[in-house]
Amino acid sequence: MQKNIIAPKAKVIPKSLKKHKVVRIDNYFWLNDRENPEVIEYLNQENAYYKSTTGHTKGLQEFLFEEMKSRIKEDDSSVPYFYNGYYYITRFETGQDYPIYSRKKGSLAADEEILFNCNEMAKGHTYFKLGGMSVSPDNKYVSFGTDIVGRRIYTIQIKNLETGKVLEDKIENVTGGSVWANDNNTLFYTKQDEVTLRSDKVFKHKLNTDSKNDVLVYDEIDDTFNVSISKEKSRKYIVIGSGSTLTTEYRILNSDDPDGEFKVFQPRVRGLEYSISHYEDHFYILTNKDKATNFKLMKTTENKTAKKYWKDLIPHREDVLLEDIEIFRNYLVVEERSNGLSHIRIMPWNDEPDYYLPFGSETYSAYTTTNIDFDTDILRYSYQSLATPSSLIDFNMKTKTREILKEQQVLGGKFDKENYIEERVWATTRDGVKVPVSMVYRKGLVKNSKNPLLLYAYGSYGATMDAYFSSTRLSLLDRGFVYAIAHIRGGEDLGRQWYEEGKLLKKKNTFTDFIDCSKFVIDEKYTSAKHLYAEGGSAGGLLMGVIVNEAPELYNGVIAQVPFVDVVTTMLDNSIPLTTGEYDEWGNPNNKKYYDYMLSYSPYDNVKAQNYPNMYVSTGLHDSQVQYWEPAKWVAKLRNLKTNDNFLFLDTNMDAGHGGASGRFEALKDLAKEFSFLLDLEKIKS
């Protein structure tokens, strides 16, 4: 990379921000206006600087792109699943970026009926996403949502599957998801606030009517809650869900009575979380009721749904997190997590002994997938590990036999999972807690402190970062990299308490865990500070922002994707999408206790005059989750204060949102940029 090219410097326009008698001066607040031509010009200057400085890696990027693309089966298709008389299939064609959705009636030998060809629908758009497909019970109509910007604002339309025509019904500014009542004429959907993008209303639409006449069914007035709409697997109930970080509430309506009134299942109680699943004449409730931190399973009859009627079915366990359930006519399937690993438990209803599916690794991911049919003994689940491609498996719960329906193909003839070592190690943190780290690398690696190592983590919202396979990651492993995932506090990897220990006024545990895991891999000679790299996105980008302020000397390079770095200012602005619903995760800075704590770690507020690692920062102009100006302001401030000449790049996608590019191959180009950044720092040319 060339260091003689002059980096852009954003102009300084001081703005005073006062709260709790504390005054912060934000010199780059002016970047918070995507309609300002000067803002666009600055972002374009940063893009031009990135491109010119890394121009010599263009060939490497193209090589990496073609290499990663060559491992992917281009004419791939999903394993069909059967629902309501049809087999549904998703497939890709060679050279095409987007999926084709189709179905076959009754048999896989039947003629294919194309529902949507997203390649045709995406023409003329720089971004395209189809979501929320919902087929009517009589199989005649399908509702669907499209987003052509990337801000997760969808338009719902309805297609007549008998004629192939899209109806005139058009419902704009919605979340994209919708649910049919059993009359095949009524569609329920959720709408979001146009400014905050909070999903706050449920409407009812009648076929072939103007959406202006749609009926408001539910309005969520608490701005810390989001609403959703779904249909029970039994198809008997339509369900409105209201949820915040700490609290949930559901309303139910018989699907045969779309014009009836929704009934509250159990009124919200702050701190009470529950989810519901219907089967025959009972509801099964996954809940933290009665201080069940790791959740338990309860049940109640259809007509007595208040919590006073709930009865224990699977009690709470201190060392096992109950994550989800799947109900079949003859079996209850429970997804659990213990010691940081996922487990699938099969429990026959007829009191036969329960059992667990066997998994032999410590660096794997296993979870149930599409299980729509009640009346079957077949459980469909997925399994993969850091070195084992993803497999889709049908397991017969009665005979205990399994059939591998599909294993992810890695093309090119070079991949052999026996060439890689997977291991899980435990790093001890400064407060004595042991944090698991999953890693993979090629056989023959010598622990001599000279290996490049990419350490990834997220550590927020209770999101679990399971070990997973990636064919693109092979481009790093085969060039000598170690890839590692730090399962830090703030996720739910080791149970609900693991999450509780990494949020609100304990959020700093997330950051110190990552730093201590970094020191561990250095101390164990997997790598050294000259060869250690860190990566995180969104809330994981916040993590990256903290570690470069607190321990910059540990890293040669850092990748921060759509990073949430201006914590205090964002959390004080309730007009920004997601903010009010985040108070239970980060704290409400209108309360001085939380304000002071957040200010003490907020990456943007704590940039200082010191040396920083090489950094690649990416964002999207239309991002609705982390606004583009957060990384833009952060990079501007870093440029002004950092005391060394290490690289600092801001790469803004001027078309895309939070998820980046929408095409499956376009996304590989973003990955090639990241990988070339790492390889160039390691002086690896090809």
N, C-alpha and C positions, 0 to 999 in steps of 0.2 A: 504494500500500500504506500502511496506517495504522501509524504508529509510536507511538501513544499507548496501545496495548494492552500490558499487562504480560506479559512472557514467563515461562513456568514456570522455576523453578530446582530442579534435582534436589538432594536433600539430600546432604550430604557425610558419608561414613562411611569414614575413612581405613583402607586395608588395606596392610600392608607386604609387598612382594614382593622377596625376596632371591635373588640368583643371582650367582655369581662375586664374592662379597663386595661387590656393588653392591646398594643398597637403593633400590627405587622405591616411592613412595607413590601408590597408586591410590585416589582419593577416590570413584570411581564403580563400583568392582568389584561392588558389590551389585546393579547392574542386570543382572548375569549370572545371572538366574533367572526364566525366563518363567512359572514357576508362582507367583511372589510377586505377590499382588494389588497391592502398592505399585508394582511395576515396570509392571504393566499400567496402573495409574492414571496414572503419569508419562507413558507413551507416549500415552495418551488425552489428557492435558493438552497435550502437544506438538501432537497432531493438531488439537485445538480451537484452539490459538493460531494454527496455520498457517491454518486455515479462516477464523477471524475476521479475521485481519490481511489476508488476501487476498480477503475477501468481495466487495470491489468488482470483482474480476476474474472473478467467477462467470459473468457474461454473456459475457465474452471467452472463457473456457474452453469454454462451451457452443457459442459461434460457431465456435471453432477445431475442436472435435470434429465438428460437422456439416460444416464445410468439408473436413476431411480425409476424413471418411467418404464425402462426396459424390464424391470422386475414385476411390473403390474400386468396382470392378464387383462388386456384391453376389452376383449369381447366377453366380459364376465357376467354372470347372473346369480341372483340370490337363490337359496333353496326355497321352493314354493311353500306357501302355507295355505291351508284349507279353511275357508270361512264362509258359512251360509251358502253352500252350494258351488263355490268357485275356488279355484287355486289362484293365488295372487303371486306375481313375480315382478321383481325389479331387475333390470339388466342394462348393461352398457354395450355399446358397439365400438369397434375399433376406430380410433381417431376422434371419438366423440367425447365431449367434456361432461355431458349431463345424462342422467338416467332416463330410461324408458319404463313406464309402469304399465303392466298388462295383467290380464286374467284369462283363465280358461275354465269353461263351464263343465263341472262334474268330473272331468278326467284330464290328465296331462297330455293325452293324445288329442284332445279337442282343439279346434281352431283358436289361435291367439286373438284376443280382443285388446287393441291398444287403448289404454285409458288416457295416458298423457305421454307425449314425446317432448321431454324438456329441452332437447336440442333445438327443436323448432320454436318452442315457446320463448327460448332465451335469445333468439336472433334479434339484433338491434339494441340489446341491453348489455352494458358492461358488467352488470351484476344480475343474477336471477336465482331465486329460490322458490321451489314449490313445497308447500307444507299443508298439514291438516287435512289430508284426504279422508273423506268419510262417505261410505256407500250407504244408501238408504236400505232399509230392511227388505224391500221388494226387489232390490238389485237394479232398479231402473235409473236412479240418479246418483251422482257423486258430487259432493261439495268439495271445494279445494281453495287454498289460499296462495297468493303469489306476492313476493316481495322483489322489487326491481331496483332497490337502493341499497339495502343492507342495514337498515335501521330497525328491522324486525317489525315494520308496519306493513300489514298485509291487506290485500283486497280479496274478499271471498266471492266466488262465483259458483254456479251450479251447471253441471253438464248432464244432458239427457243421454244415457248410455245406449238407448235404443236407436236414436236418430243421429247421435254423434254431435249434436248441436249444443252450444253453450247458451243457456237461457239469458234473458235480459236482466235478471236479478243480479245486482251488483252491490256488495256491502263493503264500504271503504273504511280505512283507518281502524283495522281490527287486528287481533293477535294471530289470526289465521286458522285457529282450531274451531270445529263446529261438531254438533251431535244431532242426529236425527231422532225424532220421536217415532213411535211405532206406526203412526198414521201415514208415514211416507210423505207428509205434506208440511211438517213443522220442523224447523231447524233452530236450534239454540246455539248461540255464539257469544264470545266475550269481546268487549271493546275496551280500548285503553285511552287514558287521558292523552290528549294531543301534545301536551308539553312534557309531562313527566314520563309518559309511556307506561304508567302504572295500569295494569289490567284491573279495571274497577267496576265494570258493568256487564250484566248478562242480558241479552236481548232475545226475543223470539220472532222468527221470520216465517211467514207463510209463503209457500211456493207461488211464483208468478205474481208477486205483489211488489210495489215500490218499497225499498228498504226504509224510506222516510216514515213509513207507517208501522215499522217494527215496534213491538211492545217491550218496554223495559220491564224485565222480570225481577232483577235484583241490582241494587246499587250499593257498593261497598264504600261507606263514608269514612271509615278509618283509614287514613292514608299510609298506615304502616302495613296494611294487608293487601294482598293481590288475590284475584279471583280466577277460577278455572271452571271449565265445564267438561263433564265426561259421562260415560255410560257404563254401568256395571257389566262385568263379564257375563252375568246371567241374563243381561239385556232387559231386566225387569225395571230398573231404576235409572233415571237421569240424575246426576249429582252435581251440585254447585259446591265447589271447594273454596274456602277463604283461608288464607294462610299468611302468617308473619314468621319471623325467625323462631319465635318461641311458642306460638299458639296456632291451633287450627280449629276450624268449624265447618260442618257440612250441612247441606240442605238436600233433601231427596224428594223426587216426584216419580210416580208410576209412569213408565214410558207409554202406557196405553191412554194416559189422560193428560195430554200436553197443555190443555187449557186449565188444568187444575192448579192448586196452590202448592208451592214447595214447602216442605215441613222441615224445621230445624231438627237435625239428628241429636245433637247435644250442644247446647249453647256454649259459646266460647268462654273459657276461663283462662286468664293469663297464666302461661306456663304449662297448660295442658295441651299436649300434642296427641293427635290420633288420626288414623286413616281407616277406611272401612272397605270391606269386601263382602258381597252378598252371595249366599248359597242356600238354595231351597227356602226355608222359612226363618233363616237366621242371618245376622250380620256378624262378621268376624272383625275385631278391632285391634289394630296394632297401636299401642299407646304407652305413654310414660306415666300414666295414672298411678297414684300411690307411691310417688318417688321412685318409679321404675326407670332409673337413669338410662339403662341399656334396653329399655322397652320390654313389654310382655304382650302376649296375645290373649284377648278376651273375646267373649261372644255374648250375644243377646238376641232376643226374638225381634221380628220385624216391627211389631206394634209396641215394643217397650224399648226405646232406643236411648233414653237418658242414662247417664253414667251410673246412677244408683242401681240399675238393673244389670250391669255388666258383670260377667262371671269369668274367673281366671280359667284359661285353657293351657297356656304355657307360661309358667311363672317367671318373674324377673330373675336373672342371674348376674352376679357381679362381674363375671369374667367372660360373658358372651353377649355380644350385641345382636339383637334381633333386627334384621334389616328389611325383610320383605316376606310375603307369603304368596303362594299360588294355589288356588283351590281347584280340585278335580272331584269327580263324582265319588271315587274310591280312595282318594289320597289327599292329604294336606302336605304341600311342599314348603319348607321353611328355609329361607336364606339367612345364614348366621355368620358372624365374624368373631374369631377368638385368636389371641396371640398375633393379631395383625393379618390373619389369613381368612379368606372366605370359605364357607362350607355350605353344602346343599344337603338338607336333611329330609328324608322321605318318611312320612307318618301315615300309615293306613288308617282309615276311619274305623275298621273292624277290630281294632285292638291287637292286631298282629304287631310284632316288635318293629320299632322304627330303626332306621339305619342311615348312614351317611355315604354319599358317593366318595370313592377313594381318589385322592389327588396326591401324587408322590413328591411334588416339588415344594420349595419354599418361596419361589419367585413366580407365582402364577396368578391368573385371574379366571374365575369361574362364576357364571351367573346364568339364570334362566332367561330365555329369549321369548319368542312368539308362541304363547300357549293360550290360544283363544278358545279351544274346544274343551268343554266340561267333561264330556262322556268319552274319555279315552284313558288308557293306562300309559300313554307315551308322554314323557317329559322332554321338551327340547331345551337344551342348554348349550352354552358356548364355553370353550376352554382354550387358554393360551398361556404362554409364559414368555419371559424375556427372549428366549432362544427358540421357542416352539410356535410356529404359525397358528393362527386362530382356527379352531375346528368347531363345526356345528354338529351336535350329536343328538340323536334321538335315543332316549333311555326308556326301556320298558320296565316300569316300576313293579310289575307283577313277576316277570321272569328274571329281572335283574340283568338283562342283556342290553347291549348298546350297539348302535349303528352310527358310524361316522358318515354323515350325509355330505359333508364338504370340508376340505381342508384348504386354507388359503394357499394358493400357489405362488411360489417365488420363482419367477422365470429367470432364464439366463444360464442355467446349468451349473452355477458356481456355489449356490447355497447348500450347506449341509449343517444341520443343527448340532451335529457332533463336533463341529469345529469351534464351538463357543462354550465358555464356562459361565454358569449362573451361580450366584451366591447371595445369601442374606447375612449381613454383618450388623453388629449393634454398637452404636457410638454412645459413649457416656457423656452427658451434658454437664455443664457447670453446676447444676443443682442436683446431680446424681441420677437423673432419669436416663434410661436406656432407650435410644431411638433406632428403629430398624432402618437399614439402608439396603435396598435391592440393587444389585449390579450385574452387568454382563460384559464380557470381553472375549477376545479370541484366545484360544488355547496357546500356551507357550509364553504368555505374558510374564515378565519378570518384575517383581516389586523392587524397583531401583530408583524410584522417585522421578523417573524420566518420562512416564507415560502421560499423554494428554488425557484428562478426565473431564467429562461434562456432567455436572451435578444439577439435577432438576428437582424442583419442589413447587407446591402450591400453598397448602397450609391455611386454608380459610373455609368458612361456611360448612365445616364438617364434611367436606368432600374427600372421599377416599381415593388415593392415587395407587391403584393396583398395578402390579407389574404386568406389562402387556408387550406383545410382539409388534415390531415395526420393520417393514422391509426397507423403508427409507433410511432407518438408523444404521443399517448395514454399511452404508457409505462412510460412516464414521468408524464403526468397529473394524472394518477391513483395512482401515488406514491407521490402526493402532490405538484408537480411542477406547477408553473405558466409559461406559454409560451407567449412571447411577441415579436412583430415585431416593431422596431423603423423605421418609414418612413422618414428617415433623408434626408437632402439636398444632392444633387449629383444624386439622383434618380429623376424620373419625376412624383412622386406620387401626387404632388399638381400643376402640370403644368410644362411647359417648363422652366419657370423662376426658379423653384425649382432646376432644373438640373444646370442651369447657375450659381446659387449661390453656387454650390458645386463642381466646377471644376477649373482647371488652378490656378490662383492666389487667388481663393476663396475656394480652396480645404479644408482648415482647418475647414471650417464650418461643413463639414461632420463629422469630428472627435469630435469637441466640441458639436455638436448636440447629438451624441451618449453618450458622457460623461454626458451631462445635462439630457438626458432621464434616464440615470442610477441613477443620483442623485434624479430625480423625483420619480422613483418607490421606492427608499429608503425613501424619505421624506413622501411619501403617505403610508408608512408602508406595502406595498405589500411584501417587503423583507428587507434585510439589507446587509451590505458589507460582512458579514459572509456567506451569502446564495445567493449572486448574481453571476451569471455566464454569460459570453458573448461568442457569436459564430459568425464567419464570414468566408467566403471562397473566395479565389482568390483576387479580389480587396477588398472584405470584410475582407480578411486576412490582407491586408494592414491596414485596420481600426483597427483590433485587435492589430497589432504591434504598432500602435500609442498610443492606450489607455493604454497598459501596460507600456509604457514609461511615459505617461503623468499623468495617474491616477490609478496606480496599487493598491492603497489602497481601491478602490471601489469594487474589484472583488475577490472572493475566487477561481475562476477557469476560464480559457479561452480556447476555442477550436478554433484553427486556421487551416483551411483546405486549402491546396495548396496556402499558403499566398504569395502575391507579396510584399516583404519587403525590397529588395535591390534596391530601386527606382532609385537612381542617376546612379549607375553603369549600371543597365539594360537599362535605357533610353539613355545612352551614347553609347551603343553597338548596332549599326544598323544591326548586323548580327543575332541578336536574333529575333525569330518570334514575329511579331506584333509591334515591337518597333516603326518603322517610322510612322505607322498608328495611333500611340497613342499620337503624339505631340499635337494634338488639345484637348486632354483630360487632359493631365498632364502638358504640356508645353515641349519645346525643351531645354534641359539643355545645349546645345551648346550656348544658349543665357544666359548670366550671371544672368539676373534677374530671370529667371526660375530656373537656377541651384541653386542659393542661397535659393530660396523658397522651392524647393524640398528637398534640403539638410537639411533644418530646421525641416522637419517632417519625413524624410525617416527612418523607424523603425530600420534598421540595423545600420545606421550611428549614431543613437541617443540612442543606448543601453548604460546604465550607471550603475555605482556601486550603486545599491539600491535594496530594496526588490521587488520581482515580485510575481504575483499570481501563483497558480498551473497552468501548461500549458500542453495541448496536441496538438501537431503540426503534421499534416499529409501531405504527398506529394507522388508523383509518379515518379519513375526514368525516365520514358519516357514522362513526361509531356511536351507538346509543347507550352503551354500558359504561365505557370509560371515554369521556370526551377527548377529542384529539388535542385540545389545548393543554391537558395535563402533561403528557410527554413533551409537547412543544415548549412549554414554559420551563419544564425541568431541564431540558437540553440547553436552552438559552442561558439559564442560570449556571449550569455546570460549565458551559463554555467560558463564562465570565470569571468564574472563581477557581477552576482547577489549575493546579500549578505545574503540571507536566504536559508533555506533548503526545500522550497516548491518544489513540483515535477515539472520536466521539461522533457517531452517526445518528441522524434522525431520518428515517425512511417512511414517508407518509404515502399511503395508497389514497390517491385523490378520488377514487371511485367507490371503495369498499367500506364496510363497517367492522364490527367487533370480530367477526369470524374470518376476516380477510377475503381473499378472492373466492368466487363461488364455484368455478369449474374445478374438476378433480385434478386436472393437470396444471391449471394456473396456480393452484396452491403449492405444487411442487417447486415452482419458480421462487416462491417466497422462502421455501425451505433451502433451496440451493443458495440463496443469498446468505442465510444464516450459516450454513455449513462452510461456504467459501470464506466467510469472515473468520471462522475458527481455524480452518486449514491454512489460511494465509498467515495467521499469527503463529502457527506452528511451522511455517516455512515448508508445508507440504504442497507440492505444486500440482499433483494430479491424483 
